[in-house]
């Protein structure tokens, strides 16, 4: 304000019948220089920010599985895996340093869910994992580059419980990817459109399992106010090198992903996530199809705020892995598909620091035919007799 005041005053003085002396001019110039230098110094100093959250939950499973597991035959749930007991989820600590031209982020996770979300870079096989560790440099107001390990651009949901309306995570999230290590560049055409392109190591790994590199990209645009659209892609060769020749086999893994949300009113939001993936050849040592196989799914979200402290949201999802190339399988290791319906309440307390989320979820799988064939879920006797699972629980989250 001081700089603006001096400029305005210098324009007004001649009309008021006064002439500025050389001393006045020098003082005004010195004052302007001090303000500019102070501004530049503040921008160079930047600021630290510390944030994080912790979450826990209790989940009741109406099948009363003998193992007290919600996982079913294979990977039916992501993080809320335990039933009939109070469970700790994830603890996050995040430190960020930001100034006018750059940002650095160190994001660590702890607890039972940490290794599951960061299986490719868990430290020393403990519950401490690097979630993100990257820095960004802004070359201009429109162009920036980021180096390090960062969360994936694929998908609607994220690993952070406070950021998602639903507590349990979708199968689209569960089948990844989760994060990347590499270099990406973003160019903003305007505040309504931008393009990101990056080069990364193998999927969900701090290191790389071969010499090939993956390509990631994201096109963002806003067709109208409050409608955000993200078109995402990843393509890479995830094959382990041959143990004899040390050469990388011919293989590929790719995902096309569409994520969009429309804030229809101040209190009502609609969202959509659709993904289509394909794979041929080995995937990080797990083997793979000799011919191209595909998977995909779609999830629809609807959230509404009923009061300032209470909202309710619904998610419907269909995920198809009939090819068997992703993690969602039957107990016999065959491909399958699932329809899921999730209803979640969101209660906000302590000025938004505490979130309590009651949640109902139904997962229904095709019934496996044949006498004596194992279904997707176990019953109270430990027998695999159930092809659907219904859970109801409470999640308790504190964010800071």
C-alpha positions, -999 to +999 in steps of 0.1 A: +000+000+000+029+024+007+042+020-029+007+027-043+003+057-020+035+074-031+027+069-068-008+084-064+005+114-044+032+122-070+005+125-096-017+147-074+009+172-062+014+193-093-024+199-094-023+210-058+002+238-066+032+221-050+065+211-065+085+181-052+120+188-041+150+165-050+150+153-015+113+143-018+120+125-050+149+106-034+129+097-004+100+084-026+124+064-047+141+049-016+108+041+000+096+023-032+129+004-033+125-007+003+090-020-003+101-039-034+130-055-017+109-064+013+084-081-010+111-100-029+126-111+005+092-124+017+087-143-015+122-158-013+117-169+024+086-189+017+067-207+044+065-241+060+032-260+065+027-291+086-004-312+082-017-347+085-044-370+097-051-403+115-080-426+111-095-457+127-126-477+121-150-504+133-166-526+106-193-551+112-196-579+085-231-594+082-216-627+069-196-630+102-166-645+085-146-669+107-114-651+098-129-617+106-116-605+072-135-584+046-110-595+019-130-624+005-113-647-020-089-620-032-086-583-027-123-575-023-115-545-001-085-522+001-079-507+036-109-516+057-099-552+058-108-562+093-143-568+108-157-573+143-129-552+159-116-516+162-087-511+138-062-484+132-061-473+096-035-448+084-014-420+101-001-393+078+025-365+085+031-341+057+056-312+056+056-287+027+078-257+020+065-232-005+077-199-020+068-179-051+088-201-074+089-235-059+074-261-035+089-291-017+068-319-001+077-348+022+047-370+029+051-400+052+026-426+063+025-449+093+002-477+105-013-510+092-024-494+059+009-478+051+026-508+035-005-518+016-007-485-001+031-483-006+040-519-012+067-510-037+088-487-014+080-496+022+111-489+043+127-519+059+094-539+058+080-517+086+048-497+088+066-465+078+064-457+041+072-428+017+039-416+003+052-386-015+086-368-017+089-343-045+096-307-054+082-284-080+098-254-098+077-228-115+096-215-146+067-192-154+032-186-142+021-212-168+049-238-169+062-259-140+081-292-135+080-317-107+106-343-097+105-371-072+078-395-060+042-382-064+007-396-063-007-409-095-029-389-118-051-419-124-085-421-107-112-402-088-103-413-052-071-408-033-054-427-005-061-399+021-093-407+041-103-371+048-102-362+010-127-389-001-164-387+008-167-425+011-144-442+036-140-475+019-122-473-014-134-484-048-121-513-068-109-488-095-087-473-068-076-508-055-064-519-089-041-489-091-018-474-099-010-456-066+021-435-071+050-428-095+087-418-092+099-396-121+097-362-137+066-345-150+059-311-166+027-291-165+016-262-188-015-242-180-031-228-212-054-208-189-071-213-155-095-236-173-072-259-192-038-275-186-017-304-199+007-326-179+032-351-194+057-372-174+083-399-176+083-424-147+098-456-134+077-488-131+042-485-115+041-482-077+079-484-072+106-461-058+131-479-080+127-494-115+125-531-123+138-527-158+154-501-181+121-491-198+103-460-187+066-452-185+047-423-198+020-405-179-003-377-190-033-356-179-054-332-199-075-309-176-103-286-188-133-269-174-162-268-199-184-246-177-181-232-142-179-259-115-174-287-140-139-302-139-128-329-164-095-349-163-084-373-191-056-395-178-032-420-193-003-442-183+016-467-205+047-487-197+066-520-200+063-536-165+081-568-173+111-581-153+143-587-173+150-622-184+172-639-157+196-653-183+198-627-210+189-597-188+169-583-216+134-568-211+107-589-227+082-573-250+053-563-228+030-534-221+006-521-195-017-491-201-047-474-185-070-448-200-089-430-173-117-403-172-124-384-140-150-357-138-170-339-111-198-313-114-208-291-085-244-287-096-253-265-066-235-253-035-246-285-017-249-311-044-221-328-064-220-355-090-189-374-100-178-400-124-147-422-128-143-446-158-112-466-166-101-491-193-069-510-190-050-535-210-020-557-204+002-581-224+032-601-210+048-601-176+038-576-149+067-571-124+073-609-121+037-619-116+034-633-151+009-622-176-012-631-207+006-638-240-022-620-258-037-586-248-062-588-220-084-560-207-102-548-176-122-518-167-149-502-146-171-472-139-181-455-106-208-429-101-208-405-071-235-383-056-229-362-025-251-337-008-247-315+023-279-316+044-265-291+070-232-274+076-220-304+097-237-333+080-237-347+045-246-380+028-231-396-003-237-426-025-213-445-048-222-472-073-194-491-090-191-519-115-156-534-120-148-561-145-117-583-143-131-614-161-097-616-178-080-622-145-050-599-151-057-576-121-059-583-084-097-589-081-100-627-083-121-656-070-107-680-043-097-703-072-076-675-088-100-669-117-111-636-130-144-621-118-165-589-117-184-570-089-212-546-084-208-524-053-232-499-036-219-477-008-238-452+013-217-429+036-226-402+061-202-375+069-204-358+103-181-329+109-170-319+144-145-296+161-145-270+132-139-297+107-110-314+124-130-345+133-149-365+108-172-394+117-183-415+088-210-442+092-210-464+061-230-492+046-215-512+017-228-541-004-205-561-028-222-586-050-202-611-072-214-636-098-222-669-082-195-695-091-212-725-107-205-761-100-210-783-070-186-776-042-171-746-059-158-719-035-177-686-036-161-652-030-168-649+008-166-672+038-194-677+064-192-680+102-181-716+099-151-707+076-168-722+045-168-702+012-205-702+007-213-665+001-211-646-032-220-613-016-209-593+014-226-566+034-208-544+059-217-515+082-192-495+102-180-463+116-148-444+106-132-419+130-108-394+114-088-365+128-071-341+104-048-313+113 
